Amino acid sequence: MTLHLIERLAVEEEGEGPVVVCVHGLGGSSNTWTPLMPALARHRVIRVDLPGSGRSQGAEGALSIEHYAQSFVNICARLGVTRAHWLGHSMGTIVCQHLATSQPKLVASLALFGPLIAPPDAARSAMLQRAEKARSAPNGMQEITEALIGAAISADTRQRRPVTVAYVRESLMRQSGEAYARSCEALAGAQPAPVESIACPVLLVTGDEDGVAPPQAVRAMADRLHNAASKRVVVLPRCGHWTPVERPEECQQELREFLQANSRS
C-alpha cells in the first residue's frame, strides 16, 4: 500500500488492475471500505479520506459536495486515472453521482451503498443542528455518536456484531467536532445531480432498516436512472445505513459480481 498526500488529503493506493475509487460518507474514512477489500482483488484501489474527515481533517475553507467532487478530479489527474469504477457510501454516493454527470468519461460504473440523491428538507435541518452540537457542546461528538449508534445501525447488528458497532463508534469519535460540523454543513447543502443523465451501470445497495436511504426511496432513485446501462437494487435484511460494515459478506458478493459483469467498462 502507498500513502499519498495530495492537496493535504490522505490517499491510499494498492493493487493492480482496473481502477476502483472509494468515497466514504459522513463520519467515515477510508476504513469504511476495508471490509469490502476482498471483493476488490485484482483491482487498483484508491481510497481517500474526504476533506474534513479522517486524516484529512485539516482541509481549509467551507466544504461542499462540489468541493469534494473537484478534489477527486484533482486526485485522479495526479495519479493518472482517466477512468474508474466508483464506490460510494451515504454522502459519498452524492459525490459519485455528481462525478458521473459532470465527468462521465471518468466513471465506468457506480456501486452505491446507502444511496441518496440529496437530503430531504427535514434532514437538512437536522444536519445543521447536528453541526451546531458538534461545535458547541462539550460532549457533542459523544452525544452524536451514541444517537447514531441507535438510529443508523440495525438492531441485529447492535446485538450480534459488537465489532461493527465498535468500528462505527470509533470512526465517529475520531472526528474533531469542527471538522465533523463542516462535513454536516456540506451534506446539508447538497444539491441533486441530474441523475437521469447517468449512462454507466449502477448498483444500489441499502438495508431494510436504513432510515437515511430506505428501500422505497432507493427504488424511486433507480426509477430515475432512465439512461443507465444497467441497474440493480439490493435490499439487505436486518441491515441499517452502514451497509459495507454491517453486512460485508453480502456486499462483497454483490460488488464482486457487479465488477465482473462490468470489467470491460
C-alpha positions as protocol buffer text, in pm:
chain_id: "A"
residue {
  index: 1
  type: MET
  ca { x: 0 y: 0 z: 0 }
}
residue {
  index: 2
  type: THR
  ca { x: 118 y: 352 z: -85 }
}
residue {
  index: 3
  type: LEU
  ca { x: 3 y: 659 z: 105 }
}
residue {
  index: 4
  type: HIS
  ca { x: -13 y: 981 z: -93 }
}
residue {
  index: 5
  type: LEU
  ca { x: -75 y: 1330 z: 44 }
}
residue {
  index: 6
  type: ILE
  ca { x: -247 y: 1520 z: -236 }
}
residue {
  index: 7
  type: GLU
  ca { x: -368 y: 1872 z: -159 }
}
residue {
  index: 8
  type: ARG
  ca { x: -344 y: 1781 z: 212 }
}
residue {
  index: 9
  type: LEU
  ca { x: -570 y: 1479 z: 159 }
}
residue {
  index: 10
  type: ALA
  ca { x: -477 y: 1126 z: 268 }
}
residue {
  index: 11
  type: VAL
  ca { x: -498 y: 894 z: -32 }
}
residue {
  index: 12
  type: GLU
  ca { x: -428 y: 520 z: -3 }
}
residue {
  index: 13
  type: GLU
  ca { x: -345 y: 322 z: -317 }
}
residue {
  index: 14
  type: GLU
  ca { x: -290 y: -52 z: -353 }
}
residue {
  index: 15
  type: GLY
  ca { x: -319 y: -334 z: -606 }
}
residue {
  index: 16
  type: GLU
  ca { x: -310 y: -353 z: -982 }
}
residue {
  index: 17
  type: GLY
  ca { x: -578 y: -378 z: -1249 }
}
residue {
  index: 18
  type: PRO
  ca { x: -889 y: -176 z: -1334 }
}
residue {
  index: 19
  type: VAL
  ca { x: -914 y: 128 z: -1108 }
}
residue {
  index: 20
  type: VAL
  ca { x: -1168 y: 148 z: -825 }
}
residue {
  index: 21
  type: VAL
  ca { x: -1208 y: 477 z: -635 }
}
residue {
  index: 22
  type: CYS
  ca { x: -1381 y: 469 z: -295 }
}
residue {
  index: 23
  type: VAL
  ca { x: -1575 y: 765 z: -150 }
}
residue {
  index: 24
  type: HIS
  ca { x: -1684 y: 731 z: 213 }
}
residue {
  index: 25
  type: GLY
  ca { x: -1975 y: 905 z: 384 }
}
residue {
  index: 26
  type: LEU
  ca { x: -2030 y: 1145 z: 672 }
}
residue {
  index: 27
  type: GLY
  ca { x: -1837 y: 1032 z: 977 }
}
residue {
  index: 28
  type: GLY
  ca { x: -1649 y: 770 z: 779 }
}
residue {
  index: 29
  type: SER
  ca { x: -1299 y: 734 z: 641 }
}
residue {
  index: 30
  type: SER
  ca { x: -1107 y: 513 z: 401 }
}
residue {
  index: 31
  type: ASN
  ca { x: -1157 y: 234 z: 655 }
}
residue {
  index: 32
  type: THR
  ca { x: -1528 y: 220 z: 565 }
}
residue {
  index: 33
  type: TRP
  ca { x: -1413 y: 14 z: 266 }
}
residue {
  index: 34
  type: THR
  ca { x: -1178 y: -226 z: 443 }
}
residue {
  index: 35
  type: PRO
  ca { x: -1449 y: -497 z: 480 }
}
residue {
  index: 36
  type: LEU
  ca { x: -1503 y: -494 z: 101 }
}
residue {
  index: 37
  type: MET
  ca { x: -1137 y: -519 z: 0 }
}
residue {
  index: 38
  type: PRO
  ca { x: -1156 y: -897 z: -66 }
}
residue {
  index: 39
  type: ALA
  ca { x: -1400 y: -820 z: -350 }
}
residue {
  index: 40
  type: LEU
  ca { x: -1150 y: -574 z: -499 }
}
residue {
  index: 41
  type: ALA
  ca { x: -863 y: -817 z: -557 }
}
residue {
  index: 42
  type: ARG
  ca { x: -705 y: -767 z: -899 }
}
residue {
  index: 43
  type: HIS
  ca { x: -802 y: -401 z: -896 }
}
residue {
  index: 44
  type: ARG
  ca { x: -605 y: -84 z: -835 }
}
residue {
  index: 45
  type: VAL
  ca { x: -791 y: 56 z: -535 }
}
residue {
  index: 46
  type: ILE
  ca { x: -777 y: 422 z: -437 }
}
residue {
  index: 47
  type: ARG
  ca { x: -926 y: 513 z: -100 }
}
residue {
  index: 48
  type: VAL
  ca { x: -947 y: 875 z: 7 }
}
residue {
  index: 49
  type: ASP
  ca { x: -1023 y: 1046 z: 337 }
}
residue {
  index: 50
  type: LEU
  ca { x: -1259 y: 1324 z: 231 }
}
residue {
  index: 51
  type: PRO
  ca { x: -1164 y: 1685 z: 307 }
}
residue {
  index: 52
  type: GLY
  ca { x: -1262 y: 1742 z: 670 }
}
residue {
  index: 53
  type: SER
  ca { x: -1269 y: 1370 z: 755 }
}
residue {
  index: 54
  type: GLY
  ca { x: -1031 y: 1102 z: 881 }
}
residue {
  index: 55
  type: ARG
  ca { x: -669 y: 1202 z: 833 }
}
residue {
  index: 56
  type: SER
  ca { x: -776 y: 1490 z: 605 }
}
residue {
  index: 57
  type: GLN
  ca { x: -945 y: 1695 z: 876 }
}
residue {
  index: 58
  type: GLY
  ca { x: -708 y: 1986 z: 819 }
}
residue {
  index: 59
  type: ALA
  ca { x: -871 y: 2088 z: 489 }
}
residue {
  index: 60
  type: GLU
  ca { x: -934 y: 2461 z: 487 }
}
residue {
  index: 61
  type: GLY
  ca { x: -1238 y: 2663 z: 387 }
}
residue {
  index: 62
  type: ALA
  ca { x: -1604 y: 2574 z: 350 }
}
residue {
  index: 63
  type: LEU
  ca { x: -1683 y: 2221 z: 238 }
}
residue {
  index: 64
  type: SER
  ca { x: -1941 y: 2119 z: -19 }
}
residue {
  index: 65
  type: ILE
  ca { x: -2030 y: 1832 z: -249 }
}
residue {
  index: 66
  type: GLU
  ca { x: -1880 y: 2030 z: -536 }
}
residue {
  index: 67
  type: HIS
  ca { x: -1559 y: 2076 z: -335 }
}
residue {
  index: 68
  type: TYR
  ca { x: -1542 y: 1702 z: -271 }
}
residue {
  index: 69
  type: ALA
  ca { x: -1603 y: 1617 z: -636 }
}
residue {
  index: 70
  type: GLN
  ca { x: -1332 y: 1855 z: -754 }
}
residue {
  index: 71
  type: SER
  ca { x: -1091 y: 1702 z: -502 }
}
residue {
  index: 72
  type: PHE
  ca { x: -1144 y: 1362 z: -665 }
}
residue {
  index: 73
  type: VAL
  ca { x: -1097 y: 1506 z: -1013 }
}
residue {
  index: 74
  type: ASN
  ca { x: -765 y: 1652 z: -895 }
}
residue {
  index: 75
  type: ILE
  ca { x: -659 y: 1328 z: -728 }
}
residue {
  index: 76
  type: CYS
  ca { x: -734 y: 1126 z: -1041 }
}
residue {
  index: 77
  type: ALA
  ca { x: -534 y: 1372 z: -1250 }
}
residue {
  index: 78
  type: ARG
  ca { x: -235 y: 1346 z: -1014 }
}
residue {
  index: 79
  type: LEU
  ca { x: -248 y: 964 z: -1017 }
}
residue {
  index: 80
  type: GLY
  ca { x: -301 y: 933 z: -1389 }
}
residue {
  index: 81
  type: VAL
  ca { x: -652 y: 789 z: -1361 }
}
residue {
  index: 82
  type: THR
  ca { x: -871 y: 855 z: -1665 }
}
residue {
  index: 83
  type: ARG
  ca { x: -1148 y: 602 z: -1597 }
}
residue {
  index: 84
  type: ALA
  ca { x: -1254 y: 415 z: -1284 }
}
residue {
  index: 85
  type: HIS
  ca { x: -1527 y: 221 z: -1113 }
}
residue {
  index: 86
  type: TRP
  ca { x: -1662 y: 431 z: -824 }
}
residue {
  index: 87
  type: LEU
  ca { x: -1781 y: 311 z: -484 }
}
residue {
  index: 88
  type: GLY
  ca { x: -1976 y: 546 z: -261 }
}
residue {
  index: 89
  type: HIS
  ca { x: -2135 y: 525 z: 82 }
}
residue {
  index: 90
  type: SER
  ca { x: -2405 y: 766 z: 206 }
}
residue {
  index: 91
  type: MET
  ca { x: -2284 y: 1123 z: 143 }
}
residue {
  index: 92
  type: GLY
  ca { x: -2019 y: 972 z: -81 }
}
residue {
  index: 93
  type: THR
  ca { x: -2291 y: 843 z: -313 }
}
residue {
  index: 94
  type: ILE
  ca { x: -2395 y: 1204 z: -383 }
}
residue {
  index: 95
  type: VAL
  ca { x: -2035 y: 1289 z: -472 }
}
residue {
  index: 96
  type: CYS
  ca { x: -2024 y: 990 z: -708 }
}
residue {
  index: 97
  type: GLN
  ca { x: -2346 y: 1096 z: -879 }
}
residue {
  index: 98
  type: HIS
  ca { x: -2209 y: 1446 z: -938 }
}
residue {
  index: 99
  type: LEU
  ca { x: -1893 y: 1298 z: -1087 }
}
residue {
  index: 100
  type: ALA
  ca { x: -2093 y: 1064 z: -1311 }
}
residue {
  index: 101
  type: THR
  ca { x: -2291 y: 1357 z: -1452 }
}
residue {
  index: 102
  type: SER
  ca { x: -2014 y: 1618 z: -1472 }
}
residue {
  index: 103
  type: GLN
  ca { x: -1724 y: 1384 z: -1562 }
}
residue {
  index: 104
  type: PRO
  ca { x: -1890 y: 1089 z: -1740 }
}
residue {
  index: 105
  type: LYS
  ca { x: -1568 y: 975 z: -1912 }
}
residue {
  index: 106
  type: LEU
  ca { x: -1412 y: 930 z: -1567 }
}
residue {
  index: 107
  type: VAL
  ca { x: -1688 y: 699 z: -1441 }
}
residue {
  index: 108
  type: ALA
  ca { x: -1708 y: 340 z: -1571 }
}
residue {
  index: 109
  type: SER
  ca { x: -1968 y: 230 z: -1315 }
}
residue {
  index: 110
  type: LEU
  ca { x: -2124 y: 325 z: -982 }
}
residue {
  index: 111
  type: ALA
  ca { x: -2169 y: 95 z: -682 }
}
residue {
  index: 112
  type: LEU
  ca { x: -2359 y: 297 z: -423 }
}
residue {
  index: 113
  type: PHE
  ca { x: -2423 y: 181 z: -67 }
}
residue {
  index: 114
  type: GLY
  ca { x: -2690 y: 360 z: 138 }
}
residue {
  index: 115
  type: PRO
  ca { x: -2753 y: 585 z: -164 }
}
residue {
  index: 116
  type: LEU
  ca { x: -2945 y: 910 z: -173 }
}
residue {
  index: 117
  type: ILE
  ca { x: -2977 y: 1178 z: -438 }
}
residue {
  index: 118
  type: ALA
  ca { x: -2996 y: 1461 z: -183 }
}
residue {
  index: 119
  type: PRO
  ca { x: -3119 y: 1500 z: 175 }
}
residue {
  index: 120
  type: PRO
  ca { x: -3486 y: 1591 z: 226 }
}
residue {
  index: 121
  type: ASP
  ca { x: -3556 y: 1927 z: 387 }
}
residue {
  index: 122
  type: ALA
  ca { x: -3609 y: 1777 z: 734 }
}
residue {
  index: 123
  type: ALA
  ca { x: -3273 y: 1602 z: 713 }
}
residue {
  index: 124
  type: ARG
  ca { x: -3101 y: 1925 z: 607 }
}
residue {
  index: 125
  type: SER
  ca { x: -3229 y: 2097 z: 920 }
}
residue {
  index: 126
  type: ALA
  ca { x: -3120 y: 1803 z: 1133 }
}
residue {
  index: 127
  type: MET
  ca { x: -2772 y: 1819 z: 978 }
}
residue {
  index: 128
  type: LEU
  ca { x: -2735 y: 2186 z: 1066 }
}
residue {
  index: 129
  type: GLN
  ca { x: -2850 y: 2118 z: 1422 }
}
residue {
  index: 130
  type: ARG
  ca { x: -2600 y: 1834 z: 1445 }
}
residue {
  index: 131
  type: ALA
  ca { x: -2325 y: 2065 z: 1322 }
}
residue {
  index: 132
  type: GLU
  ca { x: -2411 y: 2315 z: 1595 }
}
residue {
  index: 133
  type: LYS
  ca { x: -2399 y: 2041 z: 1858 }
}
residue {
  index: 134
  type: ALA
  ca { x: -2065 y: 1912 z: 1731 }
}
residue {
  index: 135
  type: ARG
  ca { x: -1915 y: 2259 z: 1764 }
}
residue {
  index: 136
  type: SER
  ca { x: -2069 y: 2386 z: 2084 }
}
residue {
  index: 137
  type: ALA
  ca { x: -2143 y: 2105 z: 2325 }
}
residue {
  index: 138
  type: PRO
  ca { x: -1852 y: 1987 z: 2543 }
}
residue {
  index: 139
  type: ASN
  ca { x: -1955 y: 1629 z: 2477 }
}
residue {
  index: 140
  type: GLY
  ca { x: -2113 y: 1700 z: 2140 }
}
residue {
  index: 141
  type: MET
  ca { x: -1944 y: 1422 z: 1942 }
}
residue {
  index: 142
  type: GLN
  ca { x: -2012 y: 1175 z: 2222 }
}
residue {
  index: 143
  type: GLU
  ca { x: -2383 y: 1257 z: 2216 }
}
residue {
  index: 144
  type: ILE
  ca { x: -2397 y: 1249 z: 1836 }
}
residue {
  index: 145
  type: THR
  ca { x: -2220 y: 914 z: 1825 }
}
residue {
  index: 146
  type: GLU
  ca { x: -2445 y: 746 z: 2078 }
}
residue {
  index: 147
  type: ALA
  ca { x: -2756 y: 874 z: 1899 }
}
residue {
  index: 148
  type: LEU
  ca { x: -2631 y: 748 z: 1563 }
}
residue {
  index: 149
  type: ILE
  ca { x: -2538 y: 408 z: 1702 }
}
residue {
  index: 150
  type: GLY
  ca { x: -2901 y: 367 z: 1799 }
}
residue {
  index: 151
  type: ALA
  ca { x: -3051 y: 515 z: 1482 }
}
residue {
  index: 152
  type: ALA
  ca { x: -2818 y: 425 z: 1195 }
}
residue {
  index: 153
  type: ILE
  ca { x: -2728 y: 64 z: 1280 }
}
residue {
  index: 154
  type: SER
  ca { x: -2979 y: -219 z: 1274 }
}
residue {
  index: 155
  type: ALA
  ca { x: -3093 y: -390 z: 1593 }
}
residue {
  index: 156
  type: ASP
  ca { x: -2944 y: -717 z: 1469 }
}
residue {
  index: 157
  type: THR
  ca { x: -2606 y: -555 z: 1412 }
}
residue {
  index: 158
  type: ARG
  ca { x: -2608 y: -399 z: 1758 }
}
residue {
  index: 159
  type: GLN
  ca { x: -2692 y: -732 z: 1918 }
}
residue {
  index: 160
  type: ARG
  ca { x: -2477 y: -970 z: 1714 }
}
residue {
  index: 161
  type: ARG
  ca { x: -2188 y: -769 z: 1569 }
}
residue {
  index: 162
  type: PRO
  ca { x: -2018 y: -578 z: 1850 }
}
residue {
  index: 163
  type: VAL
  ca { x: -1701 y: -529 z: 1644 }
}
residue {
  index: 164
  type: THR
  ca { x: -1906 y: -346 z: 1380 }
}
residue {
  index: 165
  type: VAL
  ca { x: -2060 y: -124 z: 1645 }
}
residue {
  index: 166
  type: ALA
  ca { x: -1713 y: -53 z: 1783 }
}
residue {
  index: 167
  type: TYR
  ca { x: -1588 y: 43 z: 1437 }
}
residue {
  index: 168
  type: VAL
  ca { x: -1872 y: 287 z: 1372 }
}
residue {
  index: 169
  type: ARG
  ca { x: -1833 y: 436 z: 1720 }
}
residue {
  index: 170
  type: GLU
  ca { x: -1459 y: 481 z: 1676 }
}
residue {
  index: 171
  type: SER
  ca { x: -1499 y: 624 z: 1326 }
}
residue {
  index: 172
  type: LEU
  ca { x: -1735 y: 891 z: 1456 }
}
residue {
  index: 173
  type: MET
  ca { x: -1549 y: 963 z: 1779 }
}
residue {
  index: 174
  type: ARG
  ca { x: -1221 y: 1016 z: 1591 }
}
residue {
  index: 175
  type: GLN
  ca { x: -1371 y: 1312 z: 1404 }
}
residue {
  index: 176
  type: SER
  ca { x: -1299 y: 1653 z: 1552 }
}
residue {
  index: 177
  type: GLY
  ca { x: -1611 y: 1850 z: 1636 }
}
residue {
  index: 178
  type: GLU
  ca { x: -1527 y: 2133 z: 1398 }
}
residue {
  index: 179
  type: ALA
  ca { x: -1432 y: 1906 z: 1106 }
}
residue {
  index: 180
  type: TYR
  ca { x: -1744 y: 1695 z: 1152 }
}
residue {
  index: 181
  type: ALA
  ca { x: -1960 y: 2007 z: 1171 }
}
residue {
  index: 182
  type: ARG
  ca { x: -1821 y: 2130 z: 839 }
}
residue {
  index: 183
  type: SER
  ca { x: -1895 y: 1791 z: 683 }
}
residue {
  index: 184
  type: CYS
  ca { x: -2251 y: 1810 z: 816 }
}
residue {
  index: 185
  type: GLU
  ca { x: -2290 y: 2150 z: 654 }
}
residue {
  index: 186
  type: ALA
  ca { x: -2165 y: 2012 z: 324 }
}
residue {
  index: 187
  type: LEU
  ca { x: -2431 y: 1741 z: 335 }
}
residue {
  index: 188
  type: ALA
  ca { x: -2699 y: 1989 z: 442 }
}
residue {
  index: 189
  type: GLY
  ca { x: -2622 y: 2199 z: 135 }
}
residue {
  index: 190
  type: ALA
  ca { x: -2605 y: 1908 z: -110 }
}
residue {
  index: 191
  type: GLN
  ca { x: -2798 y: 1962 z: -432 }
}
residue {
  index: 192
  type: PRO
  ca { x: -2911 y: 1673 z: -652 }
}
residue {
  index: 193
  type: ALA
  ca { x: -2719 y: 1578 z: -962 }
}
residue {
  index: 194
  type: PRO
  ca { x: -2920 y: 1527 z: -1283 }
}
residue {
  index: 195
  type: VAL
  ca { x: -2921 y: 1151 z: -1232 }
}
residue {
  index: 196
  type: GLU
  ca { x: -3142 y: 1093 z: -1535 }
}
residue {
  index: 197
  type: SER
  ca { x: -2833 y: 1153 z: -1747 }
}
residue {
  index: 198
  type: ILE
  ca { x: -2618 y: 885 z: -1581 }
}
residue {
  index: 199
  type: ALA
  ca { x: -2533 y: 633 z: -1852 }
}
residue {
  index: 200
  type: CYS
  ca { x: -2299 y: 387 z: -1677 }
}
residue {
  index: 201
  type: PRO
  ca { x: -2404 y: 66 z: -1495 }
}
residue {
  index: 202
  type: VAL
  ca { x: -2531 y: 132 z: -1142 }
}
residue {
  index: 203
  type: LEU
  ca { x: -2559 y: -92 z: -835 }
}
residue {
  index: 204
  type: LEU
  ca { x: -2771 y: 38 z: -545 }
}
residue {
  index: 205
  type: VAL
  ca { x: -2742 y: -140 z: -209 }
}
residue {
  index: 206
  type: THR
  ca { x: -2936 y: -49 z: 104 }
}
residue {
  index: 207
  type: GLY
  ca { x: -3063 y: -209 z: 424 }
}
residue {
  index: 208
  type: ASP
  ca { x: -3420 y: -285 z: 516 }
}
residue {
  index: 209
  type: GLU
  ca { x: -3369 y: -77 z: 834 }
}
residue {
  index: 210
  type: ASP
  ca { x: -3185 y: 211 z: 664 }
}
residue {
  index: 211
  type: GLY
  ca { x: -3361 y: 531 z: 768 }
}
residue {
  index: 212
  type: VAL
  ca { x: -3134 y: 752 z: 556 }
}
residue {
  index: 213
  type: ALA
  ca { x: -3177 y: 552 z: 234 }
}
residue {
  index: 214
  type: PRO
  ca { x: -3496 y: 349 z: 291 }
}
residue {
  index: 215
  type: PRO
  ca { x: -3573 y: 83 z: 31 }
}
residue {
  index: 216
  type: GLN
  ca { x: -3868 y: 272 z: -117 }
}
residue {
  index: 217
  type: ALA
  ca { x: -3652 y: 581 z: -173 }
}
residue {
  index: 218
  type: VAL
  ca { x: -3374 y: 374 z: -330 }
}
residue {
  index: 219
  type: ARG
  ca { x: -3621 y: 207 z: -566 }
}
residue {
  index: 220
  type: ALA
  ca { x: -3755 y: 551 z: -659 }
}
residue {
  index: 221
  type: MET
  ca { x: -3398 y: 660 z: -725 }
}
residue {
  index: 222
  type: ALA
  ca { x: -3349 y: 361 z: -955 }
}
residue {
  index: 223
  type: ASP
  ca { x: -3663 y: 459 z: -1146 }
}
residue {
  index: 224
  type: ARG
  ca { x: -3496 y: 791 z: -1230 }
}
residue {
  index: 225
  type: LEU
  ca { x: -3190 y: 624 z: -1381 }
}
residue {
  index: 226
  type: HIS
  ca { x: -3354 y: 608 z: -1723 }
}
residue {
  index: 227
  type: ASN
  ca { x: -3030 y: 604 z: -1921 }
}
residue {
  index: 228
  type: ALA
  ca { x: -2818 y: 374 z: -1703 }
}
residue {
  index: 229
  type: ALA
  ca { x: -2660 y: 90 z: -1900 }
}
residue {
  index: 230
  type: SER
  ca { x: -2787 y: -141 z: -1627 }
}
residue {
  index: 231
  type: LYS
  ca { x: -2920 y: -100 z: -1276 }
}
residue {
  index: 232
  type: ARG
  ca { x: -2976 y: -329 z: -982 }
}
residue {
  index: 233
  type: VAL
  ca { x: -3132 y: -262 z: -641 }
}
residue {
  index: 234
  type: VAL
  ca { x: -3036 y: -483 z: -347 }
}
residue {
  index: 235
  type: VAL
  ca { x: -3207 y: -462 z: -7 }
}
residue {
  index: 236
  type: LEU
  ca { x: -3015 y: -642 z: 266 }
}
residue {
  index: 237
  type: PRO
  ca { x: -3217 y: -788 z: 556 }
}
residue {
  index: 238
  type: ARG
  ca { x: -3154 y: -684 z: 917 }
}
residue {
  index: 239
  type: CYS
  ca { x: -2924 y: -406 z: 799 }
}
residue {
  index: 240
  type: GLY
  ca { x: -2910 y: -35 z: 872 }
}
residue {
  index: 241
  type: HIS
  ca { x: -2728 y: 251 z: 699 }
}
residue {
  index: 242
  type: TRP
  ca { x: -2367 y: 129 z: 738 }
}
residue {
  index: 243
  type: THR
  ca { x: -2409 y: -146 z: 478 }
}
residue {
  index: 244
  type: PRO
  ca { x: -2038 y: -215 z: 400 }
}
residue {
  index: 245
  type: VAL
  ca { x: -1955 y: -283 z: 764 }
}
residue {
  index: 246
  type: GLU
  ca { x: -2289 y: -426 z: 879 }
}
residue {
  index: 247
  type: ARG
  ca { x: -2320 y: -686 z: 602 }
}
residue {
  index: 248
  type: PRO
  ca { x: -1972 y: -716 z: 449 }
}
residue {
  index: 249
  type: GLU
  ca { x: -2013 y: -1067 z: 311 }
}
residue {
  index: 250
  type: GLU
  ca { x: -2331 y: -982 z: 120 }
}
residue {
  index: 251
  type: CYS
  ca { x: -2184 y: -653 z: -2 }
}
residue {
  index: 252
  type: GLN
  ca { x: -1868 y: -830 z: -117 }
}
residue {
  index: 253
  type: GLN
  ca { x: -2071 y: -1076 z: -320 }
}
residue {
  index: 254
  type: GLU
  ca { x: -2284 y: -809 z: -486 }
}
residue {
  index: 255
  type: LEU
  ca { x: -1981 y: -592 z: -558 }
}
residue {
  index: 256
  type: ARG
  ca { x: -1772 y: -878 z: -695 }
}
residue {
  index: 257
  type: GLU
  ca { x: -2047 y: -984 z: -935 }
}
residue {
  index: 258
  type: PHE
  ca { x: -2111 y: -624 z: -1040 }
}
residue {
  index: 259
  type: LEU
  ca { x: -1747 y: -554 z: -1116 }
}
residue {
  index: 260
  type: GLN
  ca { x: -1705 y: -882 z: -1302 }
}
residue {
  index: 261
  type: ALA
  ca { x: -2007 y: -800 z: -1519 }
}
residue {
  index: 262
  type: ASN
  ca { x: -1867 y: -456 z: -1599 }
}
residue {
  index: 263
  type: SER
  ca { x: -1496 y: -536 z: -1610 }
}
residue {
  index: 264
  type: ARG
  ca { x: -1473 y: -430 z: -1973 }
}
residue {
  index: 265
  type: SER
  ca { x: -1616 y: -82 z: -1900 }
}
